[in-house]
Amino acid sequence: MHARLLSAPSHASAASSSLSFAAAHPCRASWRPRPTSPPPPLSLLRATASMHPSPPPEGHSDETVHGVTNTVVGVLGGGQLGKMLCQAASQMGVRMAILDPLEDCPASSVCHEHVVGSFNDGATVSEFAKRCGVLTVEIEHVDAVTLEKLEKQGIDCEPKASTIMIIQDKYRQKTHFSKFGIPLPDFVEVDTLSSIEKAGEMFGYPLMVKSKRLAYDGRGNAVAHDKKELSSVVASLGGFEHGLYVERWTSFVKELSVIVARSRDGSTVCYPVVETIHKDNICHVVEAPAEVPDKIKKLATNVAEKAIKSLEGAGVFAVELFLTQDNQVLLNEVAPRPHNSGHHTIESCYTSQYEQHLRAILGLPLGDPSMKAPASIMYNILGEDEGEAGFTQAHQLIERALDISGASVHWYAKPEIRKQRKMGHITIVGPSKYSVKARLDKLLQRDAYDPKKVKPRAAIIMGSDSDLPVMKDAAVVLKKFNIPFELTIVSAHRTPERMYHYALSAKERGLEVIIAGMVASLTSVPVIGVPIMTSSLHGTDSLLSIVQMPKGIPVATVAIGNAENAGLLAVRMLASRDPELGDKATEYQHDLRDMVLEKAKRLEELGWEEYTELYLKKH
């Protein structure tokens, strides 16, 4: 059942975003069923959607539950997040009602019911809430005052109105988190030219100036590079009366994000830390998992979880973070809903952020947030041009994506395109970060991935260049299987400090296997030893020094001088979590088998004398 607005918005109005429409055209909602069936009485229509809030999870009901739940979920906002929330709900059999001012909003085609009306109009939100068992948001810029009143009337809102109010005002948000000891960039409220000048003296330049409200995707932020620019920057943000604050400029090396799910009982689960890469202040690419040391992942997760536990209500929250040059993790901002940085979870995780949000607000058990694919990359389809030209460019990108292994296309079906507007996204999953980045390069028709810039998965290290004639065989194997690797000299005797730092940083730098025997005690990365042939003891001394490692320091060891087998063993280790590489390793084994069978057939056909003469006799 879908609703229609009795007085539909004009074509020009529909072209604007749901947010701007709601702000500029608050209106009362009207419901009209599709004309294909007789319109039921309003009372019947409401009854179909459920007029009553759902009981608390621990409560009991005599009503028979059909499927996952009988509760109708109401969503304020029907953009792309609402659409993907409805898609997850459809799979679970959860009925969804959407309140959005645009008749053709993205979620309208996949929800159970669409009420056309403003989520910033108190009366409309109140009426909409009557038809829902639980009320949630896909955009935080809603009428939170009305939500607070509804909660007092017994309406179930998740997350709570108090959380929405905190998040809506970014200065209030920063103040709230600072009270809970969450690490943040330094910030201060400004309301006069004198106060912002003092802030500039205190924080230095460049100075980040931000609007307190209605700031998202880079909008509402501006940078003053010196004192002379302060007046123009303030004017560009609507003046001090608009509500401004400033932040000390943060020199970050990466922007990270953590999706945190919080259940009704307050328990939380966290998704793997991801890196977000922005273009013109809009999220452009999300890489999962983030390529940062484990200690940074733990720190980021701890900061995110602590922040969300300070808020009220259930649901999925996105915590955006800065990683600074001195390895600090600072909170940037929080979204009380599913988020762009979590789109990849639809394909890459056991439980998508959208299913997780539904589980959380409905009081169902939280799902497993871990990744089921080793690596994932999400690419936002942003409008490159206006009108038909923009749609044509987007379609060409989608066509290429459909020809790429592991790629999934999500098109939001927005009626109009404009530059930098989020029109859809493409998620690529694969066996390694190298593979998904290579596929993204193919999608974007970029030059082939530069091997010199690729982070190596394997390392070959030697004590001296005299080992190279042997160790090069391992390099040949890794190259054959297209495994990025590094090869260098690290002498345990002549450069002990270099060996120490090399081994300790191996895991953090992304190495998954090392071919060399002398670093096993310094790293948890698997090590394969290659005994080198020596002139005095014919390599026996080298062999014994590797195989006789003490308990707790395992080293896989191959035959003396057999670096080729070391390379092949490294391939098998990597293939254990890389299906594509596993297929190549299996194919290699089959080739060896076929080669032996071919030799056996030839020997049987020719006889041993002729075979020896043709193939084995030294010339």
Residue pairs with C-beta under 8 A, 6 or more apart in sequence:
1 33
1 34
1 45
1 48
1 49
1 112
1 113
2 33
2 34
2 108
2 111
2 113
2 114
3 29
3 30
3 31
3 32
3 33
3 113
3 114
3 115
3 116
4 30
4 31
4 32
4 33
4 34
4 103
4 116
5 27
5 29
5 30
5 32
5 103
5 116
5 117
6 30
6 32
7 27
7 30
8 103
8 116
9 21
9 25
9 101
9 102
9 103
13 21
13 25
14 21
14 102
14 103
14 104
14 415
14 416
15 415
15 416
16 24
17 79
18 77
18 78
18 79
18 100
18 101
18 102
18 105
18 119
18 139
19 139
19 141
19 214
21 101
21 102
21 118
22 101
22 118
22 119
22 120
22 121
22 141
23 120
23 141
23 214
25 101
25 118
26 118
26 120
26 121
26 124
27 101
27 117
27 118
27 121
27 124
28 117
28 121
28 123
28 124
29 99
29 115
29 116
29 117
29 118
29 121
29 124
29 127
29 128
30 116
30 117
31 42
31 45
31 115
32 39
33 39
33 40
33 45
40 48
46 130
46 131
49 72
49 95
49 97
49 112
49 113
49 131
49 132
50 70
50 71
50 72
50 95
50 131
50 132
50 133
51 130
51 131
52 133
53 132
53 133
53 134
53 154
53 155
53 156
54 69
54 70
54 71
54 133
54 134
54 156
54 362
55 61
56 264
56 363
57 264
57 265
57 362
57 363
63 70
66 93
67 92
67 93
67 94
68 92
68 93
68 94
68 362
68 364
69 94
69 362
69 364
70 133
71 94
71 95
71 133
71 134
71 362
72 95
72 96
72 97
72 112
72 131
72 132
72 133
72 134
73 89
73 94
73 95
73 96
73 97
73 132
73 133
73 134
73 136
73 358
73 361
73 362
74 96
74 97
74 98
74 99
74 128
74 129
74 131
74 132
74 133
74 134
74 135
74 136
75 82
75 85
75 86
75 96
75 97
75 98
75 99
75 107
75 111
75 135
75 136
75 137
75 138
76 99
76 119
76 125
76 128
76 135
76 136
76 137
76 138
76 139
76 142
77 98
77 99
77 100
77 107
77 119
77 137
77 138
77 139
77 142
78 98
78 99
78 100
78 102
78 105
78 106
78 107
78 108
78 111
78 114
78 138
79 100
79 105
79 106
79 107
79 138
79 139
79 412
80 106
80 410
80 412
80 414
80 422
80 424
81 138
81 139
81 337
81 338
81 339
82 98
82 100
82 105
82 106
82 107
82 111
82 138
83 106
83 107
83 109
83 110
83 412
83 413
84 338
84 343
84 346
84 354
84 410
85 96
85 107
85 138
85 338
85 354
85 357
85 358
86 96
86 98
86 107
86 110
86 111
86 112
87 110
87 354
88 352
88 354
88 355
88 357
88 358
89 95
89 96
89 354
89 358
90 96
90 110
91 355
92 355
92 358
94 358
94 362
95 112
95 113
96 107
96 111
96 112
96 113
97 111
97 112
97 113
97 114
97 115
97 128
97 131
97 132
98 105
98 107
98 108
98 111
98 113
98 114
98 115
99 115
99 117
99 119
99 124
99 125
99 128
100 107
100 108
100 114
100 115
100 116
100 117
100 119
101 116
101 117
101 118
101 119
102 108
102 116
103 114
103 116
104 415
105 114
106 412
106 413
106 414
107 114
107 138
108 114
109 413
113 131
115 124
115 128
115 131
117 124
117 128
118 124
119 125
119 137
119 139
119 142
119 143
120 141
120 142
120 143
121 143
122 143
122 145
122 146
122 149
125 142
125 143
125 146
125 147
125 150
126 146
126 149
126 150
129 135
129 150
129 155
133 156
134 156
134 157
134 158
134 361
134 362
135 147
135 150
135 155
135 156
135 157
135 158
136 157
136 158
136 159
136 315
136 337
136 357
136 361
137 159
137 164
137 336
137 337
138 337
138 338
139 337
140 164
140 167
140 168
140 335
140 336
140 337
141 168
141 214
142 164
144 161
144 164
144 165
144 168
145 161
147 157
147 161
147 164
148 161
148 162
148 165
150 157
150 161
151 157
151 160
151 161
157 313
158 264
158 313
158 314
158 315
158 360
158 361
159 262
159 311
159 312
159 313
159 314
159 315
159 317
159 336
160 311
160 312
160 313
162 311
162 312
162 313
163 311
163 312
163 313
163 336
164 336
165 172
166 172
166 173
166 176
166 311
167 173
167 334
167 335
167 336
168 213
169 212
169 213
169 243
170 210
170 211
170 212
170 213
170 215
170 245
170 333
171 187
171 189
171 210
171 212
171 243
171 245
172 212
173 333
173 334
174 184
174 187
174 245
176 310
177 184
177 307
177 310
177 331
177 334
178 184
180 306
180 307
180 310
181 306
182 303
182 306
182 307
182 310
182 331
183 303
183 328
183 329
183 330
183 331
184 330
184 331
185 208
185 247
185 248
185 250
185 322
185 330
185 332
186 203
186 247
186 248
187 245
187 246
187 247
187 248
188 195
188 199
188 202
188 203
188 245
188 246
189 195
189 244
189 245
190 196
190 199
190 209
190 240
190 244
190 245
190 246
191 240
191 244
192 240
193 230
193 231
193 234
196 209
196 230
196 234
196 244
196 246
197 227
197 230
199 207
199 246
200 207
200 224
200 227
200 230
200 246
203 246
203 247
203 248
203 249
204 248
204 249
205 224
205 225
205 226
205 227
205 249
206 223
206 224
206 225
206 249
207 223
207 224
207 230
207 246
207 247
207 248
207 249
208 221
208 222
208 223
208 246
208 247
208 248
208 249
208 250
209 221
209 222
209 223
209 224
209 230
209 233
209 234
209 237
209 244
209 245
209 246
210 220
210 221
210 222
210 237
210 244
210 245
210 246
210 247
211 220
211 221
211 237
211 238
211 242
211 243
211 244
212 242
212 243
212 244
212 245
213 220
213 243
214 220
215 221
217 281
217 282
217 283
218 278
218 280
218 281
218 282
220 237
221 281
222 233
222 236
222 237
223 233
223 249
224 230
224 233
234 240
234 244
237 244
250 322
250 324
250 330
251 324
251 325
252 322
252 323
252 324
252 325
252 330
253 323
253 324
253 325
254 275
254 290
254 292
254 322
254 323
255 275
255 276
255 277
255 278
255 320
255 321
255 322
255 323
255 332
256 273
256 274
256 275
256 276
256 290
256 292
256 300
256 320
256 321
256 322
256 323
256 329
257 273
257 274
257 275
257 276
257 286
257 318
257 319
257 320
257 321
257 339
257 341
257 342
258 270
258 271
258 273
258 274
258 300
258 301
258 303
258 304
258 305
258 318
258 319
258 321
259 270
259 271
259 316
259 317
259 318
259 319
259 338
259 339
259 341
259 342
259 345
259 353
259 356
259 369
260 268
260 269
260 270
260 271
260 304
260 305
260 307
260 308
260 316
260 317
260 318
260 319
261 268
261 269
261 270
261 271
261 315
261 316
261 317
261 353
261 356
261 357
261 359
261 360
261 366
261 369
262 268
262 308
262 309
262 311
262 313
262 314
262 315
262 316
262 317
262 360
263 314
263 359
263 360
263 363
263 365
263 366
264 314
264 360
264 361
264 363
266 309
267 366
268 305
268 308
268 309
269 356
269 366
269 367
269 369
270 301
270 304
270 305
270 369
271 342
271 345
271 349
271 353
271 369
272 288
272 289
272 290
272 297
272 369
272 370
272 371
273 289
273 290
273 292
273 296
273 297
273 300
273 301
274 286
274 287
274 288
274 289
274 290
274 341
274 344
275 286
275 287
275 288
275 290
275 291
275 292
276 283
276 285
276 286
276 320
276 340
276 341
277 283
277 284
277 285
277 286
277 287
278 284
279 382
280 420
282 380
282 382
282 420
282 422
283 340
283 341
283 380
284 379
284 380
284 382
285 377
285 378
285 379
285 380
285 440
286 340
286 341
286 343
286 344
286 377
286 378
287 376
287 377
287 433
288 344
288 348
288 371
288 375
288 376
288 377
288 378
289 297
289 371
289 375
290 296
290 297
290 300
291 433
291 455
291 510
292 300
292 323
293 507
293 508
294 507
294 508
296 323
296 327
296 329
299 329
300 321
300 323
300 329
303 319
303 321
303 329
303 331
304 319
304 321
304 331
307 319
307 331
307 334
308 317
308 319
308 334
311 317
311 334
311 336
313 336
314 360
314 361
314 363
315 336
315 337
315 357
315 360
315 361
316 337
316 338
316 339
316 342
316 353
316 354
316 356
316 357
316 360
317 334
317 335
317 336
317 337
318 334
318 335
318 337
318 338
318 339
318 340
318 341
318 342
319 331
319 334
320 331
320 332
320 333
320 334
320 335
320 341
321 329
321 330
321 331
321 332
322 329
322 330
322 331
322 332
323 329
324 330
337 357
338 353
338 354
338 357
339 353
340 380
340 422
340 425
342 352
342 353
343 353
343 378
343 410
343 425
343 427
344 376
344 377
344 378
344 427
344 429
345 351
345 352
345 353
345 354
345 356
345 369
346 352
346 353
346 354
346 408
346 410
346 427
347 373
347 376
347 408
347 427
347 429
348 371
348 372
348 373
348 376
348 427
348 429
349 368
349 369
349 370
349 371
349 372
350 367
350 368
350 369
350 370
350 371
350 372
351 359
351 366
351 367
351 368
351 369
355 367
356 366
356 367
356 369
358 364
359 365
359 366
359 367
360 366
373 406
373 429
373 430
373 431
374 430
374 431
374 432
374 577
374 578
375 429
375 430
375 431
375 432
375 433
375 435
375 436
376 427
376 428
376 429
376 430
376 436
377 427
377 428
377 433
377 436
377 437
377 439
377 440
378 425
378 426
378 427
378 428
379 425
379 426
379 427
379 428
379 440
379 443
379 444
380 422
380 424
380 425
381 394
381 397
381 398
381 411
381 422
381 423
381 424
381 425
381 426
382 419
382 420
382 421
382 422
382 423
383 390
383 394
383 417
383 418
383 419
383 420
383 421
383 423
384 390
384 393
384 394
384 419
385 393
385 417
385 419
386 417
386 418
386 419
387 417
390 417
390 418
390 419
390 423
391 417
394 417
394 423
394 424
397 426
397 443
398 409
398 411
398 424
398 426
400 442
400 443
400 445
401 407
401 409
401 426
401 443
402 409
404 428
404 439
404 442
404 443
405 430
405 439
406 428
406 429
406 430
406 436
406 439
407 426
407 427
407 428
407 439
407 443
408 426
408 427
408 428
408 429
409 424
409 426
410 424
410 425
410 426
410 427
411 423
411 424
412 422
412 423
412 424
414 421
414 423
417 423
426 443
428 436
428 439
428 440
428 443
429 436
430 436
430 439
430 580
431 577
431 578
431 579
431 580
431 581
432 457
432 578
433 455
433 510
434 449
434 454
434 455
434 457
434 484
435 580
437 449
437 454
438 448
438 449
441 447
441 448
441 449
451 484
454 484
455 484
455 509
455 510
456 484
456 485
456 486
456 509
456 510
456 511
457 483
457 484
457 485
457 510
457 511
457 512
457 513
457 574
458 478
458 483
458 484
458 485
458 486
458 511
458 512
458 513
458 514
458 515
458 570
458 574
459 485
459 486
459 487
459 488
459 506
459 511
459 513
459 514
459 515
459 516
460 471
460 474
460 475
460 478
460 485
460 486
460 487
460 488
460 514
460 515
460 516
461 487
461 488
461 489
461 490
461 502
461 514
461 515
461 516
461 519
462 468
462 471
462 487
462 488
462 489
462 490
462 516
463 489
463 490
463 491
463 492
463 493
463 518
464 489
464 491
465 489
467 532
470 530
470 532
470 533
470 561
470 563
471 487
471 515
471 530
471 563
472 563
473 562
473 563
473 564
473 567
474 515
474 530
474 563
474 564
474 566
474 567
474 570
475 485
475 487
475 567
476 564
476 567
477 564
477 567
477 568
477 570
477 571
478 485
478 567
478 570
478 571
479 485
481 571
481 581
481 584
481 585
481 588
483 570
483 571
483 574
483 581
490 498
490 499
490 502
490 516
490 518
490 519
491 498
491 499
492 499
492 518
499 518
499 519
499 522
500 522
502 519
503 519
503 522
503 523
504 522
504 523
506 514
506 519
506 523
506 525
507 523
507 524
507 525
511 525
512 525
512 526
512 573
512 574
513 525
513 526
513 527
513 528
513 570
513 573
513 574
514 523
514 525
514 526
514 527
514 528
515 527
515 528
515 530
515 563
515 566
515 567
515 570
516 527
516 528
516 529
516 530
517 527
517 528
517 529
517 530
517 531
517 545
517 546
517 549
517 555
517 557
519 527
520 527
520 529
520 549
520 553
520 554
520 555
521 553
526 556
526 573
527 554
527 555
527 556
528 555
528 556
528 557
528 558
528 566
528 569
528 570
529 546
529 547
529 555
529 556
529 557
529 558
529 566
530 558
530 561
530 562
530 563
530 566
531 539
531 542
531 543
531 545
531 546
531 557
531 558
531 559
531 560
531 561
532 539
532 542
532 560
532 561
533 539
533 542
533 560
533 561
534 540
534 541
534 542
538 560
539 560
539 561
540 560
542 560
543 557
543 560
546 555
546 557
547 555
547 557
549 555
556 569
558 565
558 566
558 569
559 565
568 585
568 588
571 581
571 584
571 585
571 588
572 585
574 581
575 581
575 582
575 584
575 585
576 582
602 611
602 615
603 611
606 614
